[in-house]
Amino acid sequence: MNQIPMVDLKSQYLNVKDEMDAAIQGVLDSSAFVKGEAVTTFQHHFESYLGVKHVIPVGNGTDALQIALMALGLKPGDEVITPVFTFIATAEVVALLGLTPRFVDVDPYTFCMTAEGVEKAITPRTKAIVPVHLFGQNVEMESILRIAEKHHIFIVEDACQSIGSEYKFSDGMVKKTGCMGHFGCTSFFPSKNLGCYGDGGALFTDDDALAETARCIANHGMTVRYHHDRIGVNSRLDSLQAAILDVKLRHLDDYIANRRAAAAFYDEALADIPALLTPRKNAHSTHSYHQYTIQVPAEKRDALQLFLKENGVASMIYYPIPLHLQKAYDIYGYKEGAFPVAERLSRVVLSLPMHSELSDDVLAYISQKIHAFWCE
Ligand SMILES: *Cc1c(COP(=O)(O)O)cnc(C)c1O
């Protein structure tokens, strides 16, 4: 068996090569590299896919989060609740805007923030909650939305890892990830579920006024050309990336189906190793398996990772350090022990290869190697 990577963007490209090459050639022919028609076309297709009124394409997922928080008009010192077990970008934009991140611990099985955790973290200064739909499944949104409504708090969903997943409310209503709060944000980083061939991102909302504000902020705070009504940023999705995304969007549901099939394979193949915990599903969410993350006893985790590496299988630790223990975030005064679940997860998690092009042969090989490690 050759080296088995975490993601395989090359095979994914080769499987749609004709379609993709034509889309890229189309942008080259038009030479409208910025704000071209390809951007608006993708925007509208993505709006239909999500079932949301406005998609605002931007430069990357981090920008999407930042622009969303800026559009809500939050003031320095306002508190924003974020989970402590996530990629740094979620809290980084909060800190950059002079807002105060208020961390909460996560559920030990779904890796997501919980309504109980959020409720306890609310203070009179709480202005926003950023639920992170980590690894591909949605946070228990119904209860969090209820809390937010009760306290008049904004919700900005970090859906950078969860595109392709859905959440079902108790009345039967189904919403796509990122379409439940005031804003949803996503990233088109190449390895994300819907990824481009460089950097890209988007925020989305059903609110006309918020959409207009976000669009304005993303474009230097400009309303009429060279009239700047607010301080903005420069963040845009370029036409090549939009054309690439438009091709991939057509295949997204198939890509997600392949990820789910790979996850089901792992679930079954690893079920008979009692020491391993396979990812648990949140009852009201579908899972788009951005990551397939198992929990391995702490004393065995790094040895398993090394054993897999020696056998040509990549794996990753998402995330080795919870946000409150990151050096740059010392300033907020959190100490070790403050978030025991996230601290434990950082010592036991291991993400296995997961992408849209995994074959049963490769999955069987990876699973055999994990069994071999356990039987040594
Ligand atoms: C990838 C990611 C981001 C940031 O996206 P970029 O496009 O890399 O800026 C933010 N939050 C989470 C949870 C992510 O996984």
The ligand as an ORCA input file, in Angstrom:
! r2SCAN-3c Opt
* xyz 0 1
  C     -10.870     26.290      8.725
  C     -11.546     26.890      9.878
  C     -11.638     28.287     10.055
  C     -10.884     29.293      9.205
  O     -10.995     29.180      7.851
  P      -9.851     29.794      6.906
  O     -10.478     29.773      5.565
  O      -8.662     28.938      7.026
  O      -9.607     31.195      7.363
  C     -12.356     28.767     11.125
  N     -12.971     27.947     11.986
  C     -12.885     26.606     11.869
  C     -13.593     25.752     12.873
  C     -12.171     26.043     10.825
  O     -12.084     24.707     10.730
*
